[in-house]
């Protein structure tokens, strides 16, 4: 029941020079589905990642962090399995994540620390590592630079649609390609659910610049979405820069080329992050929450998440019920201790609902009802405290969300 989800055309997903992708059906949880993905990188790529802040982070997250921290390791491969999160599995889970890296490294003739592992699926169950490893040769045998669409399918769990997008831009006369995939539909509230995002570009980016770039992009894309407010154990977002473009290496965040590349990568990241919300479990509406007039972006985001996480707000949107006092209540408990509610305005698309902290005398419920029946809605909150702003993307909460999660392991 994805909300205005665009049809994915595999032919529009540009290959990224220096990256190949292959998959296997390893029967990790269910038969006859792609559930192992291997992304191989040519030597010289820069790789950076941001991960969940959940203290119960999954074993592969721990191993990824360690491998990325290895000085001069030179990441050469990513391996992803679905169906099992390898989270809440203690030392045996860590051993299995490392065993996966070692097995793929042996097949590729590289070092284990040059492999980054990722898992997504059920928590607190042992990873069937033998099946995963048995699927690696098939995934390597299918390596191809054009397999982005199949890769998007291979990382799905409760997703109803594969999520992928691509860009081709001209920077200083040089062609630069970037393509990304993501997965997630529930347990989504990245704090950097189950959320995975991978973007590859053929630009050449110095490692310190890429490390800064990915955090900036994550903060304005994957860290701005929520479906149910649950931060997963496995959230991971990776950017790979293969350096195969003719664009000279970007070595500073002050370069004009850096700014141009950053904005293109940000647009791509926001697109594949929003696809997660559009495919939210049981979602029928896509909601943009714009919070303006804050003293800081952090407090604007705090208000946006309070609205986006509220079950009462989300169920009102599902019912198309303009019970909009619920939104004001969420603004009030968001945690801004010195908020002057007399300075708060609330809009629903073009409808001015609340003015100076109270109901707008000109507001008519029929206008609110009209907007609430739309599949895409913008909630705009003006705090009247400053010039900061933030945007959060979320969805409604339907009967199907409960059914999907009640039946997830069956």
TIFIGU-908092 format. One record per residue (C-alpha): residue in one letter; x, y, z. Coordinates in pm, whole numbers, plus 50000, padded with zeros to 5 digits. Layout:
BEGIN
+--------+-------+-------+-------+
: residu :  east : north :    up :
+--------+-------+-------+-------+
:      a :     X :     Y :     Z :
...
+--------+-------+-------+-------+
% end
This chain:
BEGIN
+--------+-------+-------+-------+
: residu :  east : north :    up :
+--------+-------+-------+-------+
:      x : 50000 : 50000 : 50000 :
:      x : 50280 : 50240 : 49906 :
:      x : 50183 : 50609 : 49883 :
:      x : 50234 : 50758 : 49535 :
:      x : 50536 : 50536 : 49494 :
:      x : 50714 : 50593 : 49160 :
:      x : 50761 : 50298 : 48928 :
:      x : 51124 : 50194 : 48923 :
:      x : 51269 : 50169 : 48572 :
:      x : 51593 : 49966 : 48591 :
:      x : 51718 : 50131 : 48272 :
:      x : 51733 : 50468 : 48450 :
:      x : 51969 : 50340 : 48721 :
:      x : 52316 : 50440 : 48605 :
:      x : 52607 : 50200 : 48658 :
:      x : 52879 : 50348 : 48876 :
:      x : 53225 : 50278 : 48739 :
:      x : 53429 : 50087 : 48994 :
:      x : 53129 : 49905 : 49150 :
:      x : 52961 : 49574 : 49060 :
:      x : 52665 : 49407 : 49227 :
:      x : 52548 : 49046 : 49249 :
:      x : 52292 : 48852 : 49452 :
:      x : 52196 : 48503 : 49562 :
:      x : 51898 : 48313 : 49697 :
:      x : 52046 : 48159 : 50011 :
:      x : 51718 : 48065 : 50188 :
:      x : 51825 : 48257 : 50498 :
:      x : 51466 : 48290 : 50614 :
:      x : 51238 : 48217 : 50320 :
:      x : 51294 : 48023 : 49996 :
:      x : 51286 : 48162 : 49644 :
:      x : 51384 : 48519 : 49720 :
:      x : 51697 : 48724 : 49679 :
:      x : 51846 : 48753 : 50028 :
:      x : 52222 : 48798 : 49985 :
:      x : 52385 : 49091 : 49808 :
:      x : 52754 : 49143 : 49739 :
:      x : 52882 : 49481 : 49618 :
:      x : 53240 : 49462 : 49494 :
:      x : 53460 : 49772 : 49475 :
:      x : 53769 : 49827 : 49267 :
:      x : 54082 : 49924 : 49455 :
:      x : 54112 : 50290 : 49551 :
:      x : 53751 : 50364 : 49648 :
:      x : 53676 : 50583 : 49949 :
:      x : 53404 : 50448 : 50178 :
:      x : 53231 : 50609 : 50475 :
:      x : 52934 : 50514 : 50690 :
:      x : 52702 : 50627 : 50967 :
:      x : 52520 : 50380 : 51187 :
:      x : 52247 : 50337 : 51444 :
:      x : 52281 : 50499 : 51786 :
:      x : 52085 : 50212 : 51942 :
:      x : 52308 : 50073 : 52220 :
:      x : 52186 : 49724 : 52127 :
:      x : 52343 : 49762 : 51785 :
:      x : 52372 : 49453 : 51568 :
:      x : 52692 : 49253 : 51532 :
:      x : 52752 : 49363 : 51170 :
:      x : 52729 : 49729 : 51278 :
:      x : 53005 : 49669 : 51533 :
:      x : 53221 : 49493 : 51272 :
:      x : 53159 : 49765 : 51011 :
:      x : 53267 : 50036 : 51251 :
:      x : 53585 : 49845 : 51334 :
:      x : 53673 : 49778 : 50969 :
:      x : 53612 : 50138 : 50866 :
:      x : 53839 : 50251 : 51149 :
:      x : 54125 : 50031 : 51025 :
:      x : 54393 : 50271 : 50895 :
:      x : 54444 : 50221 : 50524 :
:      x : 54225 : 49909 : 50510 :
:      x : 54082 : 50001 : 50168 :
:      x : 53727 : 49860 : 50168 :
:      x : 53676 : 49629 : 49869 :
:      x : 53336 : 49469 : 49931 :
:      x : 52999 : 49503 : 50106 :
:      x : 52789 : 49197 : 50188 :
:      x : 52424 : 49222 : 50291 :
:      x : 52186 : 48953 : 50410 :
:      x : 51812 : 48986 : 50473 :
:      x : 51583 : 48772 : 50687 :
:      x : 51802 : 48786 : 50997 :
:      x : 51936 : 49096 : 51174 :
:      x : 52216 : 48921 : 51365 :
:      x : 52125 : 49154 : 51654 :
:      x : 52094 : 49057 : 52018 :
:      x : 52319 : 48762 : 51938 :
:      x : 52618 : 48845 : 52162 :
:      x : 52968 : 48713 : 52093 :
:      x : 52844 : 48431 : 51866 :
:      x : 52683 : 48695 : 51643 :
:      x : 53007 : 48890 : 51623 :
:      x : 53191 : 48571 : 51533 :
:      x : 52940 : 48499 : 51255 :
:      x : 52972 : 48850 : 51112 :
:      x : 53350 : 48813 : 51109 :
:      x : 53319 : 48463 : 50960 :
:      x : 53110 : 48608 : 50676 :
:      x : 53377 : 48870 : 50606 :
:      x : 53651 : 48608 : 50609 :
:      x : 53462 : 48380 : 50371 :
:      x : 53396 : 48656 : 50119 :
:      x : 53752 : 48784 : 50152 :
:      x : 53890 : 48440 : 50071 :
:      x : 53673 : 48415 : 49759 :
:      x : 53780 : 48761 : 49642 :
:      x : 54146 : 48739 : 49739 :
:      x : 54131 : 49033 : 49978 :
:      x : 54169 : 49079 : 50356 :
:      x : 53868 : 49023 : 50590 :
:      x : 53894 : 49381 : 50720 :
:      x : 53831 : 49501 : 50364 :
:      x : 53475 : 49365 : 50383 :
:      x : 53178 : 49545 : 50543 :
:      x : 52889 : 49318 : 50656 :
:      x : 52523 : 49423 : 50690 :
:      x : 52218 : 49232 : 50812 :
:      x : 51847 : 49308 : 50832 :
:      x : 51552 : 49105 : 50954 :
:      x : 51445 : 48934 : 51276 :
:      x : 51627 : 49029 : 51596 :
:      x : 51740 : 48784 : 51868 :
:      x : 51776 : 48483 : 51640 :
:      x : 52106 : 48316 : 51540 :
:      x : 52228 : 48403 : 51192 :
:      x : 52226 : 48095 : 50964 :
:      x : 52579 : 48180 : 50861 :
:      x : 52636 : 47854 : 50674 :
:      x : 52355 : 47939 : 50431 :
:      x : 52484 : 48293 : 50391 :
:      x : 52837 : 48176 : 50312 :
:      x : 52705 : 47908 : 50078 :
:      x : 52533 : 48182 : 49877 :
:      x : 52843 : 48396 : 49830 :
:      x : 52983 : 48220 : 49520 :
:      x : 52652 : 48269 : 49337 :
:      x : 52646 : 48636 : 49433 :
:      x : 52998 : 48682 : 49301 :
:      x : 52915 : 48494 : 48982 :
:      x : 52639 : 48745 : 48902 :
:      x : 52848 : 49059 : 48950 :
:      x : 52758 : 49335 : 48707 :
:      x : 52770 : 49715 : 48720 :
:      x : 52410 : 49737 : 48596 :
:      x : 52250 : 49525 : 48871 :
:      x : 52121 : 49811 : 49088 :
:      x : 51754 : 49714 : 49049 :
:      x : 51824 : 49355 : 49151 :
:      x : 52034 : 49483 : 49440 :
:      x : 51740 : 49690 : 49564 :
:      x : 51524 : 49375 : 49562 :
:      x : 51791 : 49172 : 49742 :
:      x : 51789 : 49394 : 50054 :
:      x : 51409 : 49400 : 50107 :
:      x : 51232 : 49257 : 50414 :
:      x : 50877 : 49385 : 50478 :
:      x : 50922 : 49638 : 50197 :
:      x : 50654 : 49611 : 49931 :
:      x : 50864 : 49784 : 49664 :
:      x : 51236 : 49799 : 49581 :
:      x : 51381 : 50146 : 49639 :
:      x : 51641 : 50294 : 49404 :
:      x : 51723 : 50619 : 49226 :
:      x : 52001 : 50767 : 49018 :
:      x : 52151 : 51100 : 48914 :
:      x : 52386 : 51217 : 48642 :
:      x : 52527 : 51568 : 48688 :
:      x : 52783 : 51794 : 48527 :
:      x : 53033 : 51951 : 48765 :
:      x : 53293 : 52186 : 48616 :
:      x : 53250 : 52017 : 48280 :
:      x : 53292 : 51663 : 48417 :
:      x : 53020 : 51396 : 48415 :
:      x : 52952 : 51254 : 48761 :
:      x : 52722 : 50956 : 48822 :
:      x : 52555 : 50857 : 49149 :
:      x : 52309 : 50576 : 49220 :
:      x : 52155 : 50461 : 49547 :
:      x : 51932 : 50196 : 49700 :
:      x : 51757 : 50178 : 50035 :
:      x : 51535 : 49945 : 50232 :
:      x : 51300 : 49986 : 50521 :
:      x : 50929 : 49996 : 50593 :
:      x : 50897 : 49955 : 50971 :
:      x : 51109 : 50008 : 51285 :
:      x : 51204 : 50337 : 51122 :
:      x : 51338 : 50631 : 51312 :
:      x : 51702 : 50657 : 51208 :
:      x : 51914 : 50828 : 51468 :
:      x : 52245 : 50882 : 51299 :
:      x : 51511 : 50133 : 51156 :
:      x : 51544 : 49859 : 51012 :
:      x : 51700 : 50094 : 50758 :
:      x : 51979 : 50039 : 50509 :
:      x : 52099 : 50290 : 50252 :
:      x : 52382 : 50259 : 50000 :
:      x : 52496 : 50527 : 49755 :
:      x : 52775 : 50494 : 49503 :
:      x : 52930 : 50775 : 49302 :
:      x : 53221 : 50778 : 49060 :
:      x : 53350 : 51107 : 49204 :
:      x : 53689 : 51106 : 49375 :
:      x : 53656 : 51232 : 49733 :
:      x : 53932 : 51245 : 49992 :
:      x : 53848 : 51028 : 50294 :
:      x : 53824 : 51311 : 50553 :
:      x : 53594 : 51506 : 50321 :
:      x : 53374 : 51201 : 50260 :
:      x : 53348 : 51139 : 50635 :
:      x : 53220 : 51494 : 50682 :
:      x : 52997 : 51479 : 50376 :
:      x : 52810 : 51164 : 50477 :
:      x : 52719 : 51302 : 50819 :
:      x : 52583 : 51621 : 50663 :
:      x : 52380 : 51422 : 50410 :
:      x : 52249 : 51177 : 50671 :
:      x : 52136 : 51459 : 50900 :
:      x : 51923 : 51607 : 50622 :
:      x : 51787 : 51286 : 50472 :
:      x : 51776 : 50955 : 50661 :
:      x : 51776 : 51134 : 50997 :
:      x : 51465 : 51324 : 50891 :
:      x : 51231 : 51029 : 50837 :
:      x : 51014 : 50837 : 51080 :
:      x : 50747 : 50572 : 51041 :
:      x : 50695 : 50449 : 51395 :
:      x : 50962 : 50615 : 51610 :
:      x : 51159 : 50293 : 51669 :
:      x : 51534 : 50323 : 51615 :
:      x : 51652 : 49991 : 51479 :
:      x : 51954 : 49791 : 51588 :
:      x : 52086 : 49777 : 51232 :
:      x : 52055 : 50125 : 51072 :
:      x : 52340 : 50180 : 50829 :
:      x : 52404 : 50439 : 50559 :
:      x : 52709 : 50401 : 50335 :
:      x : 52853 : 50626 : 50066 :
:      x : 53115 : 50489 : 49824 :
:      x : 53323 : 50720 : 49605 :
:      x : 53506 : 50512 : 49345 :
:      x : 53713 : 50794 : 49193 :
:      x : 53653 : 50683 : 48833 :
:      x : 53508 : 51017 : 48714 :
:      x : 53738 : 51265 : 48540 :
:      x : 53641 : 51525 : 48802 :
:      x : 53956 : 51611 : 49001 :
:      x : 53968 : 51482 : 49356 :
:      x : 53766 : 51686 : 49603 :
:      x : 53995 : 51758 : 49897 :
:      x : 53815 : 52041 : 50077 :
:      x : 53459 : 52126 : 50184 :
:      x : 53516 : 52482 : 50063 :
:      x : 53553 : 52386 : 49695 :
:      x : 53271 : 52483 : 49458 :
:      x : 53281 : 52128 : 49323 :
:      x : 53222 : 51995 : 49675 :
:      x : 52913 : 52211 : 49718 :
:      x : 52771 : 52099 : 49383 :
:      x : 52840 : 51733 : 49455 :
:      x : 52701 : 51757 : 49808 :
:      x : 52370 : 51902 : 49688 :
:      x : 52332 : 51632 : 49422 :
:      x : 52410 : 51353 : 49669 :
:      x : 52174 : 51511 : 49922 :
:      x : 51891 : 51517 : 49669 :
:      x : 51951 : 51149 : 49591 :
:      x : 51968 : 51054 : 49960 :
:      x : 51646 : 51242 : 50035 :
:      x : 51472 : 51067 : 49747 :
:      x : 51562 : 50715 : 49858 :
:      x : 51493 : 50806 : 50224 :
:      x : 51147 : 50936 : 50136 :
:      x : 51078 : 50614 : 49944 :
:      x : 51108 : 50435 : 50279 :
:      x : 50831 : 50653 : 50423 :
:      x : 50614 : 50614 : 50114 :
:      x : 50643 : 50237 : 50162 :
:      x : 50583 : 50256 : 50538 :
:      x : 50408 : 49950 : 50674 :
:      x : 50037 : 50006 : 50614 :
:      x : 50089 : 50368 : 50508 :
:      x : 49812 : 50545 : 50317 :
:      x : 49944 : 50903 : 50346 :
:      x : 50280 : 51075 : 50305 :
:      x : 50319 : 51367 : 50544 :
:      x : 50575 : 51646 : 50535 :
:      x : 50622 : 51829 : 50865 :
:      x : 50785 : 52170 : 50827 :
:      x : 50883 : 52344 : 51151 :
:      x : 50991 : 52706 : 51115 :
:      x : 51076 : 52999 : 51337 :
:      x : 51275 : 52799 : 51588 :
:      x : 51566 : 52910 : 51801 :
:      x : 51770 : 52620 : 51656 :
:      x : 51737 : 52346 : 51397 :
:      x : 51761 : 52092 : 51681 :
:      x : 51447 : 52220 : 51854 :
:      x : 51264 : 52239 : 51521 :
:      x : 51350 : 51875 : 51461 :
:      x : 51238 : 51790 : 51814 :
:      x : 50895 : 51940 : 51741 :
:      x : 50876 : 51768 : 51404 :
:      x : 50948 : 51428 : 51556 :
:      x : 50697 : 51485 : 51838 :
:      x : 50427 : 51535 : 51575 :
:      x : 50552 : 51256 : 51351 :
:      x : 50570 : 51003 : 51636 :
:      x : 50232 : 51076 : 51795 :
:      x : 49996 : 50778 : 51753 :
:      x : 49701 : 51014 : 51802 :
:      x : 49819 : 51245 : 51524 :
:      x : 49903 : 50957 : 51292 :
:      x : 49571 : 50779 : 51342 :
:      x : 49384 : 51107 : 51283 :
:      x : 49560 : 51135 : 50948 :
:      x : 49466 : 50776 : 50864 :
:      x : 49101 : 50852 : 50941 :
:      x : 49113 : 51186 : 50754 :
:      x : 48986 : 51340 : 51077 :
:      x : 49090 : 51707 : 51127 :
:      x : 49133 : 51660 : 51502 :
:      x : 49419 : 51907 : 51480 :
:      x : 49442 : 51993 : 51848 :
:      x : 49648 : 51673 : 51867 :
:      x : 49920 : 51846 : 51666 :
:      x : 49929 : 52143 : 51904 :
:      x : 49948 : 51903 : 52198 :
:      x : 50252 : 51735 : 52040 :
:      x : 50418 : 52074 : 51989 :
:      x : 50357 : 52149 : 52356 :
:      x : 50519 : 51831 : 52488 :
:      x : 50810 : 51829 : 52242 :
:      x : 51048 : 51951 : 52512 :
:      x : 51091 : 52324 : 52453 :
:      x : 51062 : 52435 : 52813 :
:      x : 51044 : 52807 : 52743 :
:      x : 50806 : 52787 : 52445 :
:      x : 50560 : 53077 : 52431 :
:      x : 50254 : 52906 : 52288 :
:      x : 50106 : 53246 : 52217 :
:      x : 50354 : 53278 : 51932 :
:      x : 50274 : 52948 : 51760 :
:      x : 50090 : 52923 : 51427 :
:      x : 49976 : 52600 : 51261 :
:      x : 49897 : 52539 : 50893 :
:      x : 49764 : 52235 : 50712 :
:      x : 49877 : 52283 : 50353 :
:      x : 49719 : 52619 : 50262 :
:      x : 49478 : 52621 : 50555 :
:      x : 49565 : 52844 : 50855 :
:      x : 49440 : 52634 : 51145 :
:      x : 49581 : 52798 : 51460 :
:      x : 49697 : 53156 : 51507 :
:      x : 49889 : 53291 : 51806 :
:      x : 49840 : 52966 : 51994 :
:      x : 49463 : 52938 : 51946 :
:      x : 49213 : 52843 : 51681 :
:      x : 49219 : 53078 : 51385 :
:      x : 48879 : 53253 : 51384 :
:      x : 48864 : 53208 : 51007 :
:      x : 48937 : 52833 : 51017 :
:      x : 48656 : 52608 : 50893 :
:      x : 48662 : 52236 : 50967 :
:      x : 48552 : 52167 : 50611 :
:      x : 48883 : 52314 : 50493 :
:      x : 49075 : 52087 : 50728 :
:      x : 48870 : 51789 : 50611 :
:      x : 48952 : 51869 : 50249 :
:      x : 49326 : 51859 : 50316 :
:      x : 49313 : 51552 : 50540 :
:      x : 49159 : 51347 : 50260 :
:      x : 49465 : 51400 : 50040 :
:      x : 49732 : 51131 : 50008 :
:      x : 50009 : 51389 : 50051 :
:      x : 49983 : 51652 : 50325 :
:      x : 50210 : 51925 : 50460 :
:      x : 50193 : 52025 : 50824 :
:      x : 50359 : 52362 : 50886 :
:      x : 50435 : 52484 : 51237 :
:      x : 50571 : 52834 : 51299 :
:      x : 50721 : 52863 : 51649 :
:      x : 50789 : 53236 : 51647 :
:      x : 51123 : 53205 : 51827 :
:      x : 51388 : 53263 : 51562 :
:      x : 51499 : 53184 : 51208 :
:      x : 51584 : 52811 : 51229 :
:      x : 51387 : 52542 : 51045 :
:      x : 51375 : 52166 : 50990 :
:      x : 51170 : 51921 : 50785 :
:      x : 51059 : 51570 : 50886 :
:      x : 50886 : 51316 : 50662 :
:      x : 50644 : 51060 : 50806 :
:      x : 50327 : 50864 : 50730 :
:      x : 49999 : 50777 : 50894 :
:      x : 49930 : 50479 : 51122 :
:      x : 49677 : 50230 : 50991 :
:      x : 49521 : 49898 : 51089 :
:      x : 49760 : 49728 : 50849 :
:      x : 50065 : 49846 : 51044 :
:      x : 49944 : 49648 : 51346 :
:      x : 49866 : 49343 : 51133 :
:      x : 50201 : 49346 : 50954 :
:      x : 50399 : 49369 : 51276 :
:      x : 50181 : 49121 : 51463 :
:      x : 50244 : 48866 : 51188 :
:      x : 50606 : 48957 : 51109 :
:      x : 50768 : 48634 : 51232 :
:      x : 50499 : 48399 : 51107 :
+--------+-------+-------+-------+
% end
